[in-house]
Amino acid sequence: MLREVLGSELRRVRSAQGRTLRDVSSSAAVSLGYLSEVERGEKEASSELLLSICGALHVRLSDLLLTVADRVSELETPPIAHAA
């Protein structure tokens, strides 16, 4: 779930800026195919890669992660209470 939410948010930010995958991948020094896989939630991005992508998108990594955390929280099912 985390990969998918993270990728979706990266795609949303990129699209909101009217930028192409090619433009962002070039700015972030990441292959176009790999960035595409990250956006689709198919690849797990390292913290270094995320930092590079965020730099190319001119967003703070911490802001991206806060947004992703909020979305994950909305999707999570409540924990199951165990009988004492």
C-alpha positions as CSV (number, residue, x, y, z in Angstrom):
1,M,0.0,0.0,0.0
2,L,2.8,2.5,0.9
3,R,4.5,2.1,-2.5
4,E,1.2,2.7,-4.3
5,V,0.3,5.8,-2.2
6,L,3.7,7.3,-2.6
7,G,3.8,6.7,-6.3
8,S,0.3,8.1,-6.7
9,E,1.3,11.3,-4.8
10,L,4.4,11.7,-6.9
11,R,2.4,11.4,-10.0
12,R,-0.2,13.9,-8.7
13,V,2.5,16.5,-7.9
14,R,4.1,16.0,-11.3
15,S,0.8,16.3,-13.2
16,A,-0.2,19.3,-11.2
17,Q,3.0,21.0,-12.3
18,G,2.2,20.1,-15.9
19,R,5.5,18.2,-16.2
20,T,6.3,15.0,-18.1
21,L,7.9,11.9,-16.8
22,R,10.8,12.6,-19.2
23,D,11.3,16.1,-17.8
24,V,11.3,15.0,-14.1
25,S,13.4,11.9,-14.7
26,S,16.0,14.0,-16.5
27,S,16.0,16.6,-13.7
28,A,16.2,13.9,-11.0
29,A,18.9,11.9,-12.9
30,V,16.6,8.8,-12.7
31,S,15.7,6.7,-15.7
32,L,12.4,7.4,-17.2
33,G,11.3,3.7,-16.8
34,Y,12.3,3.6,-13.2
35,L,10.4,6.8,-12.3
36,S,7.4,5.4,-14.1
37,E,7.6,2.2,-12.1
38,V,7.9,4.2,-8.9
39,E,4.8,6.3,-9.8
40,R,2.8,3.1,-10.5
41,G,3.8,1.7,-7.2
42,E,5.8,-1.2,-8.8
43,K,9.2,-0.2,-7.4
44,E,10.3,0.8,-3.9
45,A,12.3,4.0,-4.1
46,S,15.3,4.5,-1.8
47,S,15.4,7.7,0.4
48,E,18.1,9.0,-1.8
49,L,16.0,8.5,-5.0
50,L,13.0,10.1,-3.3
51,L,15.1,13.1,-2.3
52,S,16.3,13.5,-5.9
53,I,12.7,13.2,-7.3
54,C,11.5,15.7,-4.7
55,G,14.3,18.1,-5.7
56,A,13.3,17.8,-9.3
57,L,9.6,18.5,-8.4
58,H,10.6,21.4,-6.0
59,V,8.8,19.8,-3.1
60,R,10.2,19.0,0.3
61,L,10.6,15.3,1.0
62,S,9.1,15.8,4.5
63,D,6.0,17.5,3.0
64,L,5.6,14.6,0.6
65,L,6.0,12.0,3.4
66,L,3.5,13.9,5.6
67,T,0.9,13.8,2.8
68,V,1.6,10.1,2.1
69,A,1.3,9.3,5.8
70,D,-2.1,11.1,5.9
71,R,-3.4,9.1,2.9
72,V,-2.1,5.8,4.3
73,S,-3.8,6.6,7.6
74,E,-7.1,7.1,5.8
75,L,-6.7,3.7,4.0
76,E,-5.7,1.7,7.1
77,T,-8.2,-0.5,8.7
78,P,-8.5,0.0,12.5
79,P,-6.4,-2.5,14.5
80,I,-8.2,-5.5,15.8
81,A,-8.8,-5.3,19.6
82,H,-7.6,-8.4,21.4
83,A,-9.5,-9.8,24.4
84,A,-7.7,-9.3,27.6
